Amino acid sequence: MTFGGIEAGGTKWVCAIGTGPADILETVTFPTTHPEETIARAAKFFSANGSLAALGIGSFGPIDVRRTSPTWGRITTTPKPGWGDTDVVAVLGASLDVPIGVDTDVNAAALGEHRWGAARGLETFCYITVGTGIGGGGMANGRLMHGLLHPELGHMRVPHDRALDPFDGVCPYHGDCLEGLASGEAIHRRWGAFADDGERARAYELEADYLSLGLLNVICTLSPERIILGGGVMKEQSLLPLIRARVRGLAAGYFEAPQLAEAIDDYVVAPELGDRAGVLGALELARLALA
């Protein structure tokens, strides 16, 4: 059987046909424009590449992932202009006529890492992406995290010292939530083009502070066995070591777990699948849609 997968991001869509990392038959990447054009382009790609057994979609959001909901598969209160109330699943379902599995883009990435990457063998872990926005997902007791809605780790509140950082934040709903303070958009609006290496270093030290505060909230609440940090912002090589050191300091010796002390390098990690985690996880969502 051949599956289709879509990593439907707010900046770009990645579509793939295959079954896993070693079996990708076709891929295409294109920018996220207005909904009609973007969804039609995805449908055309899959229609032109043979029949699929199922399609998996990992989408930016918020998106309704409750299968019994009348608005299942519909993007809801997204700040992305033009995409609010977009019914992604209904349009693709009508065009392709295949079973569809849908979840958040970060839960899809988490699923990919669980099947093939840095979360293999784990039952409870978090995947957090730091890019234009901040999203989080993962698994608890071997199942993708869902509840009233889906996880929104980017919108947790973290301490904000306005004397140190007077920036108001970029989130249109909460201002200085974690995404508002530490997303790629927040870095861009706060600093613009870095004046010099010193300013760049200060920017990423502040970024590490905010992300580490968010991670400590996650650790205290969900007790994940590992935290995977992906997204474009995390490609800054200085960030991961800074975050590990700050998380260890914030833990302050309270947790009797080597993962939060001497083994921190194996606890807060980069995705093994790199930029492919989301679309590979979407393929796995397609497989699960047939289960």
WOUR-V671588 format. One record per residue. N is the residue number from 0. PSI is psi in whole degrees, 0 to 359 (999 if undefined). OMEGA is omega as a letter, one per 40 degrees, with the letter a starting at -180 (none if undefined). Layout:
BEGIN
N,PSI,OMEGA
N,PSI,OMEGA
END
This chain:
BEGIN
0,145,i
1,136,a
2,156,i
3,144,i
4,140,i
5,123,i
6,100,a
7,90,a
8,165,i
9,340,i
10,321,a
11,158,i
12,136,i
13,123,i
14,140,a
15,153,i
16,129,a
17,203,a
18,345,a
19,186,a
20,326,a
21,2,a
22,68,i
23,116,a
24,318,a
25,146,i
26,156,i
27,145,i
28,134,i
29,157,a
30,151,i
31,106,i
32,227,i
33,158,a
34,314,a
35,314,a
36,315,a
37,311,a
38,320,i
39,324,a
40,321,i
41,314,a
42,320,i
43,320,i
44,311,a
45,322,i
46,328,a
47,355,a
48,33,i
49,179,a
50,147,i
51,151,i
52,327,a
53,165,i
54,136,i
55,140,a
56,122,i
57,111,a
58,149,i
59,167,a
60,205,e
61,149,i
62,143,i
63,112,a
64,11,i
65,111,a
66,330,a
67,359,a
68,144,i
69,344,i
70,26,i
71,133,i
72,11,a
73,129,i
74,138,a
75,257,a
76,41,i
77,143,i
78,355,a
79,121,a
80,133,i
81,350,a
82,353,i
83,135,i
84,30,i
85,126,a
86,87,a
87,313,a
88,316,a
89,318,a
90,313,i
91,323,i
92,318,i
93,327,a
94,321,a
95,338,i
96,54,i
97,159,i
98,143,a
99,135,i
100,136,a
101,142,i
102,182,i
103,159,i
104,325,a
105,324,i
106,325,i
107,315,i
108,319,i
109,318,i
110,319,i
111,315,i
112,329,i
113,322,a
114,318,a
115,355,a
116,226,a
117,352,a
118,15,i
119,132,i
120,357,a
121,149,i
122,330,a
123,114,a
124,166,i
125,142,i
126,123,a
127,128,i
128,132,i
129,101,a
130,225,i
131,319,i
132,191,i
133,128,i
134,158,i
135,151,i
136,203,i
137,201,a
138,150,i
139,122,a
140,41,i
141,7,a
142,143,i
143,142,a
144,120,i
145,163,i
146,233,i
147,313,i
148,234,i
149,162,a
150,142,i
151,63,a
152,334,i
153,344,a
154,14,i
155,155,i
156,137,i
157,157,i
158,137,a
159,105,i
160,101,a
161,342,i
162,322,i
163,321,a
164,92,a
165,359,a
166,133,a
167,340,a
168,161,a
169,355,a
170,125,a
171,347,i
172,318,a
173,355,a
174,265,a
175,45,i
176,182,a
177,314,i
178,320,a
179,332,a
180,332,a
181,4,i
182,168,i
183,323,i
184,323,i
185,319,i
186,314,a
187,315,a
188,328,a
189,317,a
190,334,a
191,216,i
192,128,a
193,133,a
194,325,a
195,179,a
196,329,i
197,317,i
198,322,i
199,316,i
200,318,i
201,322,a
202,315,a
203,337,i
204,318,i
205,319,i
206,315,i
207,323,i
208,311,a
209,315,a
210,323,i
211,322,i
212,319,i
213,318,i
214,323,i
215,321,i
216,316,i
217,317,a
218,315,a
219,330,a
220,314,a
221,343,a
222,54,a
223,150,i
224,341,i
225,152,i
226,127,i
227,128,a
228,113,i
229,190,i
230,162,a
231,323,a
232,326,a
233,358,i
234,349,i
235,114,a
236,335,a
237,342,a
238,311,a
239,314,i
240,321,i
241,316,a
242,316,i
243,315,a
244,319,a
245,321,i
246,317,i
247,319,i
248,319,i
249,328,i
250,329,i
251,29,i
252,7,a
253,321,a
254,125,i
255,71,a
256,124,i
257,336,i
258,337,i
259,18,i
260,252,a
261,340,a
262,23,a
263,331,a
264,336,i
265,2,a
266,314,i
267,109,a
268,165,i
269,157,i
270,135,i
271,331,a
272,357,i
273,223,a
274,351,a
275,356,a
276,317,a
277,312,a
278,327,i
279,321,i
280,327,i
281,323,i
282,321,i
283,326,i
284,322,i
285,317,i
286,316,a
287,336,i
288,341,i
289,351,a
290,999,none
END
